[in-house]
Amino acid sequence: MVKPTTSHLVATKRILRYVKGTSNHGIQYSKNQSGELIGYSDSDWSGDKDDRKSIATYVFMIENASFSWSSKKESVVALSSCEAEYIAASMTACQAQWINMLLMELGEQWKVGGKALQNR
């Protein structure tokens, strides 16, 4: 912001062209709050062929619409596919707890795994 260059202008124009070209894409959210908060996780064991680290991913959905997702390389080398999945599940559980606390703080009530969340 202090000393913009032509490369900054080119990058900004590229972003604006992307936004303009994808304005008809989107995720539709409904106003019905009777749905469940659902999360999925996965891992690809030794997905990076250079350092043999796995990629852990998760996605959370409300009313069949995604609202939180991540895909990143795990910080350690998993020795088995089970360990890689465990690391991904642990990352997913941390995010799920944060989402639960956020929804309760916002005063929303969602069903998680069939059990309704309520304010304390």
Residue pairs with C-beta under 8 A, 6 or more apart in sequence:
27 65
27 66
27 67
28 65
29 62
29 63
29 65
29 67
30 63
30 65
32 63
33 108
33 109
33 110
34 111
35 62
35 63
35 64
35 110
35 111
36 62
36 110
36 111
36 112
36 113
36 114
37 60
37 61
37 62
37 99
37 100
37 103
37 110
37 111
37 112
37 117
38 60
38 61
38 62
39 58
39 59
39 60
39 61
39 92
39 95
39 96
40 58
40 59
40 60
40 61
40 92
41 56
41 57
41 58
41 85
41 88
41 89
41 91
41 92
42 56
42 57
42 58
42 85
42 88
43 54
43 55
43 56
43 57
43 74
43 78
43 81
43 84
43 85
43 87
43 88
44 54
44 55
44 84
45 54
45 78
45 80
45 81
45 84
45 85
46 52
46 53
46 54
46 77
46 78
46 84
47 53
47 54
47 55
48 54
48 55
48 73
51 77
52 77
53 73
53 74
53 75
53 76
53 77
53 78
54 73
54 74
54 77
54 78
54 84
54 87
54 88
55 71
55 72
55 73
55 74
56 70
56 71
56 72
56 73
56 74
56 84
56 87
56 88
56 91
57 69
57 70
57 71
57 72
57 88
58 68
58 69
58 70
58 88
58 91
58 92
58 95
59 66
59 68
59 69
60 66
60 67
60 68
60 69
60 95
60 96
60 99
61 67
62 110
68 95
68 99
70 91
70 95
74 84
74 87
74 88
76 87
78 84
78 87
96 112
100 112
100 117
103 109
103 110
103 117
104 117
104 118
104 119
104 120
107 119
108 117
109 116
109 117
109 118
109 119
110 116
110 117
111 117
